[in-house]
Amino acid sequence: MTDTNQRPDNNGDHSAAETLPTQYAPAEVEGPLYERWVEAGYFTADAKSEKPPYTIVIPPPNVTGVLHLGHAFQHTLMDALTRRKRMQGYEALWLPGMDHAGIATQNKVEQQLAQEGLSRHDIGREAFVEKVWEWKEQYGGRILGQMRRLGDGVDWSRERFTMDEGLSQAVQTIFKKLFDDGLIYRAERIINWCPRCLTALSDIEVEHEDSPGELVSIRYGDGEDSIVVATTRAETLLGDTAVAVHPDDARYAHLVGRTIALPLTDRRIPVVADEHVDPEFGTGAVKVTPAHDPNDFAIGQRHDLPNLTVMDEHGVITVHGPFLGLDRLEARSAVVGALREQGRIVAEKRPYMHAVGHCSRCHTVVEPRLSLQWWVRVEPLAAEAGAAVRDGRVQIHPKEMEKRYFDWVDNMHDWCISRQLWWGHRIPVWYGPAGEVVCVGPDEQPPTGEGWYQDPDVLDTWFSSGLWPFSTLGWPEQTPDLEKFFPTDVLLTAHDIIFFWVARMMMFGLYAMDGQAPFHTVAFTGLVRDQFGKKMSKSSGTAVDPLDWMNEFGADAVRFTLANGANPGADVPIGEDWVKASRNFCNKIWNATRFALMNGATLEGPLPAAEELSATDRWILSRLNAVVAEADAFYDDYQFAKLCDVLYHFAWDEVFDWYVELSKPTLIAGGPAADRTRRVLGEVLEVTLRLLHPVIPFVTDTLWTTLTGRESVVVAEWPTADASRRDEVAEQEIATLQQVVTEVRRFGAEQGLKPGQKVPARLDLAGTSLVAHEAALRSVAKLQPAGEGFHATATLPVAGATVELDLSGTIDVGAERKRLAKDLAAAEKELAQSQAKLGNEAFLAKAAPAAVEKIQGREAKAGADIARLTAQLAALPAG
């Protein structure tokens, strides 16, 4: 597993260890080390390379954003994937960039203008857009510096921005193609509207939260020609154009097709029958306001109802009469008051908690609104996006997330892509004086002359980010980057944006790239939660700035904590105590490497052949190769939590505890055996550091370069498992040794012995594989030789060996006898119960084989426990 083509410069003497401070200080190491990586060009991909490509494009954070734990989580995993592939010999490209974040960024600049007493309309569109670019240059992209702090190994030379020239050309190109193919159209539909931002919103920009309101039941019509409906938005009554009931509802059958009086107006509206209505809900009748509710709009389309808009873009009532000019919330109270005066309020429920949509940027209550907008006809695009997963062109991890993906793409509605903003990609459509509509491609001249003007709207931010996997590589131009690095390999992202981003990239990628999917694999992660599994929030005091943790504990500790919780698709709980534990792990690696170097760990010379090595050396090499294979399997299945668990326990438990401790007698004794162990120790440390590097890059690179004398672990080869080093005999031999030591330690802990307290012991190892390991066993278990006056006060039969201990003066014999007697009674009871069941013919006739086997196992264990406890009791002195 060592790269024998490059000889190490370090001979494993004390001088190497002395270059390492006695304590690891991440703050002094991480920043300068990252800049050295960047300056060395380790992360810069070469499109001309003959190496196989491996590509990940970063989910572009908002230009207004800062690094939060969700970013840190996903970036850690993407960085680990890319670093490993780079070490495996791939031309790895992890491409960074940012999204222009239309609404959020425009709001930032509008807030600046407001401080000067101005609005965007005061300075005009062109000047406003210039100010946004100025803001972006001055304040945007803070998250990029924070990504460097985390250790993101991205190719900064290829950083992209969704509003840069190349990506703008891509947006215009695909808009033109979709328009020409009849997949983009303009129509009036219900959209989410923010009366403060004055724009349509995507679903992800609407945050639903339970809010107190009122539910009022209103009687429409009079006498037998009356129907009661309930609503939380009484003001929209002014725009009602029908009342709907279910076709099979006998209560209202006599009214279907007739008209009833609409309260507070001089209009009569029809009663229509529609299967959308649930006859079991409420009164079984619903008011229909097609211009202000998406479900009502659909009913209106089916029954050819008029669409009456009753409020303007600010949410102000526009209907002539007593409510004209009132804000929608003022109008709500006024309308209810007027209905109450007329005796038309049948019931009122206040407060009535229900989910209300709010603008994610300004927190204004969103208004469903009929509006003329641009739309993508998604049906054929979504069908192809579904087919790409079904036929295996794209793999989804974990597989159970496929259902959620199909739920989106198989039931997708047409997508509203226009936004009433000034910051963003302007819709490339011009209107002429005679009603002409012209879509202009990137290489075409827009029409000119009197009366021609461009559509004032811009495109939804998700429209441009949907092109991200190929627009960032130069599309629509056939660039070397596009040829080398497309399609990308894996999209790693949270499951909450399947619809908003993943499905749209799939649709646009397959459409623009002639059926070629934009990535081979979609690996879904969960969301980061607090240590109790709840959503982090500033209001509850559970929100965490990952920079604070990185400054206190180091980036490696934060990264390892996040990766260690990353089960595919599952949410990730995280708390400060877990980051502290990861910091301790990094310190353990540091201290253990210093110890190994101080004791001569070396990479000089070839690794000794198996027949030259002790069982302990063969064991650790066997375990190392098993762990390499396990790490590869977990990486390939995106099982980061299992990967970290395996590496943690191998490094901490097997290498830094067991192997180091078991090797001490050999190292102290010196000679050729000690030299061979030093070589094995160097090998195991070197490979372990390479295995850990993708997840904790800073501490591993610092230690690896000190150990090897080579340039950087970033560009070292990834370990490969060597099957010839697997040694089941040695693994079993050391497992037996560990079993004995563990039992001695357990017994000592139960007796209240202090950790490390030495106890005189007599060992009977005859007939076991432990004969050759007596020195190591005594060293690790803290067992002194049995000298004069030795008196066995406890006997531990374990794994075929017998350990007699002299605990005179160290334990309460009476208490120990009482404890053993209690355990023995429990074991005897368990044995009797197991034997009774196994002797019951009726039970055996009905029980499944697995159940019988389980009870047989309990019987065997109880018998072994009885033998052990009886022997221990017999070994205790009387008293």
Residue pairs with C-beta under 8 A, 6 or more apart in sequence:
1 624
1 625
1 628
1 683
1 687
1 719
1 720
1 721
1 722
2 603
2 607
2 683
2 686
2 687
3 716
3 717
4 606
6 710
8 603
8 604
8 708
8 709
8 710
9 708
9 709
9 710
10 16
10 602
10 603
10 604
10 706
10 707
10 708
10 709
11 602
11 604
12 597
12 600
12 601
12 602
12 603
12 604
12 678
12 682
13 600
14 597
14 598
16 597
16 706
16 707
16 709
17 594
17 597
17 598
17 706
19 706
20 590
20 593
20 594
20 597
20 702
20 703
20 706
22 594
23 587
23 590
24 554
24 586
24 587
24 590
24 699
26 550
26 553
26 554
26 555
26 556
26 557
26 586
26 698
26 699
27 551
27 554
29 698
29 699
29 702
30 149
30 151
30 554
30 555
30 556
30 698
31 149
33 698
33 701
33 702
34 148
34 149
34 151
34 698
37 43
37 153
37 712
37 714
38 148
38 156
40 712
42 86
42 153
42 712
42 714
42 715
43 94
43 153
43 154
43 155
43 156
44 155
44 156
44 157
45 53
45 91
45 92
45 93
45 155
45 158
45 485
46 91
47 480
47 481
47 483
47 484
47 485
48 480
48 484
49 91
49 484
51 89
51 90
51 91
52 89
52 90
52 91
53 90
53 91
53 92
53 93
53 484
53 485
53 489
54 82
54 85
54 86
54 90
54 91
54 92
54 93
54 489
55 92
55 93
55 94
55 95
55 485
55 486
55 487
55 488
55 489
56 78
56 81
56 82
56 93
56 94
56 95
56 488
56 489
56 490
56 491
56 492
57 94
57 95
57 97
57 468
57 469
57 472
57 488
57 491
58 75
58 78
58 94
58 95
58 96
58 97
58 154
59 74
59 491
59 492
59 493
59 501
60 97
60 98
60 99
60 160
60 162
60 465
60 468
61 71
61 98
61 99
61 143
62 98
62 99
62 101
62 104
62 105
63 98
63 99
63 100
63 101
63 105
63 136
63 140
63 141
63 161
64 101
64 104
64 105
64 108
64 140
65 71
65 101
65 142
65 143
66 142
66 143
66 146
67 143
67 146
67 147
67 149
67 150
67 546
67 547
68 543
68 545
68 546
69 528
69 536
69 544
69 546
69 562
69 574
70 494
70 527
70 528
71 143
71 147
71 546
72 150
72 546
72 558
72 559
72 562
73 525
73 528
73 562
73 566
73 572
74 492
74 493
74 494
74 525
75 147
75 150
75 152
76 150
76 558
76 559
76 562
76 563
76 695
77 492
77 523
77 525
77 562
77 563
77 566
77 638
77 640
78 94
78 492
79 94
79 150
79 151
79 152
79 153
79 559
79 694
79 697
80 563
80 635
80 640
80 694
80 695
81 490
81 492
81 635
81 694
82 92
82 94
82 153
83 92
83 153
83 693
83 694
83 697
83 714
84 635
84 694
84 718
85 92
86 92
86 153
86 714
86 715
87 690
87 693
87 694
87 714
87 715
87 716
87 717
87 718
88 717
88 718
89 717
89 718
91 484
93 155
93 158
93 485
94 152
94 153
94 154
94 155
95 154
95 155
95 158
95 159
95 160
95 472
95 473
95 485
96 144
96 147
96 152
96 154
96 155
96 156
96 158
96 159
96 160
97 159
97 160
97 161
97 162
97 468
97 472
98 140
98 141
98 143
98 144
98 160
98 161
98 162
99 162
99 461
99 464
99 465
100 136
100 161
100 162
100 163
100 423
100 424
100 461
100 464
101 461
102 419
102 421
102 423
102 424
102 458
102 460
102 461
103 197
103 199
103 201
103 205
103 361
103 419
103 421
103 461
104 361
105 132
105 135
105 136
105 140
105 423
106 120
106 132
106 197
106 421
106 422
106 423
107 197
107 361
107 362
108 135
108 139
109 120
109 128
109 131
109 132
109 135
109 423
110 119
110 120
112 131
112 135
113 119
113 120
113 122
113 123
113 128
113 131
120 128
120 422
123 131
125 422
128 422
128 423
129 422
129 423
132 422
132 423
144 159
146 547
147 154
149 547
149 550
149 555
150 546
150 550
150 555
150 558
150 559
151 555
151 556
151 559
151 697
151 698
153 697
153 714
158 472
158 481
160 166
160 167
160 471
160 472
161 167
162 461
162 464
162 465
162 468
163 424
163 425
163 464
166 471
166 474
166 477
167 464
167 467
167 471
167 472
168 425
169 442
169 476
170 464
170 467
170 470
170 471
170 475
170 476
171 425
171 459
171 463
171 464
171 467
171 471
172 425
172 428
172 440
172 441
172 442
173 441
173 442
173 475
173 476
174 467
174 508
174 511
174 512
175 184
175 427
175 428
175 439
175 459
175 463
176 428
176 439
176 440
176 441
176 442
177 511
177 512
178 184
178 376
178 511
179 429
179 439
180 439
182 377
183 376
183 377
183 380
183 381
184 374
184 375
184 376
184 377
184 417
185 374
185 375
185 377
186 372
186 373
186 374
186 375
186 437
187 372
187 373
187 375
188 307
188 370
188 371
188 372
188 373
189 297
189 370
189 371
189 373
189 375
189 414
189 416
190 291
190 292
190 293
190 294
190 297
190 368
190 369
190 370
190 371
191 200
191 201
191 368
191 369
191 371
191 373
191 416
192 200
192 201
192 202
192 203
192 205
192 206
192 357
192 366
192 368
193 199
193 200
193 201
193 313
193 366
193 367
193 368
193 369
193 371
194 201
194 359
194 361
194 362
194 364
194 366
194 367
195 313
195 314
195 315
195 328
195 364
195 365
195 367
196 359
196 362
196 364
197 359
197 361
197 362
197 364
197 421
198 313
198 314
198 420
199 419
199 420
199 421
200 371
200 373
200 416
200 418
200 419
200 420
201 359
201 360
201 366
202 416
202 460
202 461
202 462
202 500
203 499
203 500
204 360
204 462
204 497
204 500
205 359
205 360
205 361
206 357
206 358
206 359
206 360
206 366
207 357
207 358
207 359
207 360
207 363
208 355
208 356
208 357
208 358
209 355
209 356
209 358
210 353
210 354
210 355
210 356
211 353
211 354
211 355
211 356
212 351
212 352
212 353
213 232
213 350
213 351
213 352
213 353
213 354
213 356
214 232
214 336
214 348
214 349
214 350
214 351
214 352
215 230
215 231
215 232
215 348
215 349
215 350
215 352
215 354
216 230
216 231
216 232
216 234
216 336
216 339
216 345
216 347
216 348
216 349
217 228
217 229
217 230
217 282
217 283
217 345
217 346
217 347
217 348
218 228
218 229
218 230
218 231
218 234
218 237
218 263
218 287
218 339
218 344
218 345
218 346
219 226
219 227
219 228
219 263
219 344
219 346
220 226
220 227
220 228
220 229
220 243
220 260
220 261
220 262
220 263
220 269
220 287
220 344
221 227
221 260
221 261
222 261
224 254
225 255
225 258
225 260
225 261
226 260
227 243
227 245
227 252
227 255
227 260
227 271
227 283
227 285
228 283
228 285
228 346
229 243
229 282
229 283
229 285
229 286
229 287
230 282
230 283
230 347
231 237
231 287
232 352
232 354
233 292
233 332
234 332
234 335
234 336
234 339
235 310
235 311
235 317
235 323
235 328
235 331
235 332
235 335
236 287
236 289
236 292
236 293
236 310
237 262
237 263
237 264
237 287
237 289
237 335
238 264
238 265
238 308
238 310
238 317
238 319
238 323
238 331
238 335
239 289
239 290
239 291
239 292
239 308
239 309
239 310
239 319
240 262
240 269
240 287
240 288
240 289
240 308
241 269
241 288
241 289
241 290
241 300
241 305
241 306
241 307
241 308
242 269
242 270
242 271
242 272
242 287
242 288
242 299
242 300
242 303
242 305
243 260
243 269
243 270
243 271
243 272
243 285
243 286
243 287
243 288
244 271
244 272
244 273
244 274
244 276
244 277
244 285
244 286
244 288
244 299
245 251
245 252
245 255
245 256
245 271
245 272
245 273
245 274
245 277
245 279
245 284
245 285
245 286
246 273
246 274
246 275
246 277
246 278
246 279
246 284
247 256
247 273
247 274
247 275
248 279
249 277
249 279
249 284
251 284
252 271
252 284
252 285
255 271
256 271
256 272
256 273
257 270
257 271
258 270
258 271
259 268
259 269
259 270
259 271
260 268
260 269
260 271
261 267
261 268
262 268
262 269
263 339
263 342
263 344
264 321
264 335
264 338
264 339
264 342
265 321
270 303
270 305
272 288
272 299
272 303
272 305
274 299
274 302
274 303
276 295
276 298
276 299
277 284
277 285
277 286
278 284
286 296
287 296
288 296
288 299
288 300
288 305
289 296
289 308
290 296
290 297
290 299
290 300
290 301
290 305
290 306
290 307
290 308
290 370
291 297
291 307
291 308
291 309
291 310
291 369
291 370
292 309
292 310
292 311
292 367
292 368
292 369
292 370
293 368
294 368
297 307
297 370
299 305
300 306
300 307
307 370
309 318
309 369
309 370
310 317
310 318
310 319
311 317
311 318
311 328
311 331
311 367
312 318
313 369
314 327
315 327
315 328
315 329
315 367
316 325
316 326
316 327
316 328
317 323
317 324
317 325
317 326
317 327
317 328
317 331
318 324
322 334
322 338
323 331
323 334
323 335
326 334
328 367
336 345
336 348
339 345
356 365
357 365
357 366
358 364
358 365
358 366
359 365
359 366
373 416
373 417
373 418
373 457
374 416
374 417
374 418
374 427
374 429
374 455
374 457
374 459
375 414
375 415
375 416
375 417
376 414
376 415
376 417
377 414
378 412
378 413
378 414
378 415
378 507
379 412
379 414
381 507
381 508
381 510
381 511
382 409
382 410
382 412
382 503
382 507
383 409
384 507
384 510
384 511
384 515
385 409
385 503
385 506
385 507
385 510
386 405
386 406
386 409
386 410
388 394
388 506
388 510
388 517
389 395
389 396
389 402
389 405
389 406
393 517
393 520
394 506
394 517
394 519
394 520
394 521
394 522
395 520
395 521
395 522
396 402
396 405
396 521
396 522
396 524
397 521
397 522
397 523
397 524
397 568
397 569
397 637
397 638
398 524
398 568
398 569
400 569
401 495
401 498
401 524
401 569
404 495
404 498
405 498
405 502
405 503
405 522
408 498
408 499
408 503
409 503
409 506
412 499
412 503
415 460
415 504
416 460
417 459
417 460
417 463
418 427
418 455
418 457
418 458
418 459
418 460
419 457
419 458
419 459
419 460
419 461
420 456
420 457
421 457
421 458
422 458
423 458
424 458
424 459
424 461
425 458
425 459
425 463
425 464
426 454
426 455
426 456
426 457
426 458
426 459
427 454
427 455
427 457
427 458
427 459
428 439
428 440
428 441
428 446
428 454
429 437
429 438
429 439
429 440
429 454
429 455
430 436
430 437
430 438
430 440
430 446
430 447
430 452
430 453
430 454
430 455
431 437
431 438
431 452
431 453
431 454
431 455
432 438
432 447
432 451
432 452
433 450
433 451
433 452
434 451
436 447
438 446
438 447
440 446
440 447
442 476
446 452
446 454
462 500
462 501
462 504
463 504
464 471
465 501
465 504
465 505
466 501
466 504
466 505
466 507
466 508
467 475
467 505
467 508
467 512
468 505
469 486
469 487
469 488
469 491
469 505
469 509
469 518
469 519
470 482
470 486
470 509
470 512
470 513
470 518
473 479
473 481
473 482
473 485
473 486
474 481
474 482
475 482
475 486
475 512
475 513
476 512
486 513
486 516
486 518
487 509
487 513
487 516
487 517
487 518
487 519
487 520
488 518
488 519
488 520
489 519
489 520
489 521
490 519
490 520
490 521
490 522
490 523
491 502
491 505
491 518
491 519
491 521
491 522
491 523
492 523
492 525
492 638
493 501
493 502
493 522
493 523
493 524
493 525
494 524
494 525
494 526
494 527
495 524
495 525
495 526
495 527
495 569
496 527
498 524
502 522
505 518
505 519
506 517
506 518
508 518
509 516
509 517
509 518
509 519
510 516
510 517
510 518
523 568
523 638
524 568
524 569
525 566
525 568
525 569
525 572
526 566
526 567
526 569
526 570
526 571
526 572
527 535
527 571
527 572
528 536
528 562
528 571
528 572
528 574
529 535
529 536
529 571
529 572
529 573
529 574
530 536
530 542
530 573
530 574
530 575
531 573
531 574
531 575
531 577
531 578
532 573
533 571
533 573
534 540
534 542
535 542
536 542
536 543
536 544
537 543
544 574
544 576
546 558
549 557
549 558
549 576
549 579
550 557
550 558
553 579
553 580
553 582
553 583
554 583
554 586
554 698
554 699
555 698
556 582
556 586
556 696
556 697
556 698
556 699
557 579
557 580
557 582
557 583
557 585
557 586
558 579
558 582
559 695
559 696
559 697
560 582
560 585
560 586
560 644
560 695
560 696
561 574
561 578
561 579
561 581
561 582
562 572
562 574
563 640
563 641
563 643
563 644
563 695
564 578
564 582
564 640
564 641
564 644
564 645
564 648
565 572
565 573
565 574
565 578
565 641
566 572
566 640
566 641
566 644
567 639
567 640
567 641
568 637
568 638
568 639
585 648
585 651
585 652
586 696
586 699
588 651
588 652
588 656
589 651
589 656
589 689
589 692
589 696
589 699
589 700
589 703
590 699
590 703
592 655
592 656
592 660
592 685
593 685
593 689
593 703
593 706
593 707
595 660
596 660
596 681
596 682
596 685
597 706
597 707
599 667
599 678
599 681
600 667
600 674
600 678
601 678
601 681
601 682
601 685
601 707
602 678
602 679
602 682
603 679
603 682
603 683
603 686
603 707
603 708
604 679
604 682
605 679
607 621
607 679
607 680
607 683
608 617
608 676
608 679
608 680
610 618
610 621
610 724
610 725
610 727
612 676
613 621
613 676
613 680
614 666
614 673
614 676
614 677
615 729
615 730
615 733
615 734
615 769
615 772
615 773
616 659
616 662
616 663
616 666
616 677
616 730
616 734
616 773
616 776
617 663
617 676
617 677
617 680
618 725
618 727
618 730
619 659
619 727
619 730
619 731
619 733
619 734
620 654
620 655
620 659
620 680
620 684
621 680
621 683
621 684
621 725
621 727
622 725
622 726
622 727
622 728
622 730
622 731
623 650
623 654
623 731
624 650
624 683
624 684
624 687
624 688
624 725
625 721
625 722
625 723
625 725
625 726
626 721
626 726
627 646
627 647
627 650
627 691
628 687
628 691
628 719
628 720
628 721
629 721
630 643
630 646
631 643
631 646
631 647
631 691
632 721
633 639
634 640
634 642
634 643
634 646
635 643
640 695
643 695
644 695
647 688
647 691
647 692
647 695
650 688
651 688
651 692
655 684
655 685
655 688
658 734
658 738
658 780
659 681
659 684
660 681
661 776
661 779
661 780
662 734
662 737
662 773
662 776
662 779
662 780
663 677
663 681
664 776
664 779
665 775
665 776
665 779
666 673
666 674
666 677
666 776
667 674
667 677
667 678
668 674
682 707
685 703
685 707
686 704
686 707
686 708
687 719
689 700
689 703
689 704
689 707
689 713
690 700
690 704
690 713
690 716
690 717
690 718
690 719
691 719
692 700
693 700
693 701
693 704
693 713
693 714
693 716
697 713
697 714
700 713
701 712
701 713
701 714
704 710
704 712
704 713
704 716
705 711
705 712
705 713
710 716
732 769
733 769
733 770
733 773
736 768
736 769
736 770
736 799
736 800
737 770
737 773
737 776
737 777
739 798
739 799
740 770
740 777
740 781
740 798
740 799
740 801
740 803
741 777
741 780
741 781
743 796
743 798
743 803
744 761
744 781
744 783
744 796
744 803
744 805
745 781
747 794
747 796
747 805
748 757
748 759
748 782
750 819
751 807
751 810
751 811
751 816
752 811
753 759
753 807
753 810
753 811
756 782
757 782
757 810
758 782
758 783
758 784
759 782
759 783
759 784
759 805
759 806
759 807
759 810
760 783
760 784
760 785
760 786
760 787
760 790
760 805
760 806
761 778
761 781
761 783
761 784
761 785
761 786
761 803
761 804
761 805
761 806
762 786
762 790
762 792
762 803
762 804
763 774
763 777
763 778
763 783
763 801
763 802
763 803
763 804
764 801
764 802
764 803
764 804
765 771
765 774
765 801
767 800
768 799
768 800
768 801
770 777
770 799
770 801
777 783
778 784
778 785
783 803
783 805
786 804
786 806
790 806
791 806
791 808
791 877
792 804
792 805
792 806
792 875
793 805
793 806
793 807
793 808
793 811
793 813
793 875
793 876
793 877
794 804
794 805
794 807
794 811
794 816
794 872
794 875
794 876
795 802
795 803
795 804
795 805
795 871
795 872
795 874
795 875
796 802
796 803
796 804
796 805
796 868
796 872
797 803
797 867
797 868
797 871
798 868
804 875
813 876
813 877
813 879
814 879
816 876
817 873
817 876
817 879
820 869
820 872
820 873
820 876
821 873
823 865
823 869
824 865
824 866
824 869
824 870
824 873
827 862
827 865
827 866
827 869
828 862
828 866
830 858
830 861
830 862
830 865
831 859
831 862
831 863
831 866
834 855
834 856
834 858
834 859
834 862
835 859
837 843
837 855
838 844
838 852
838 855
838 856
838 859
844 852
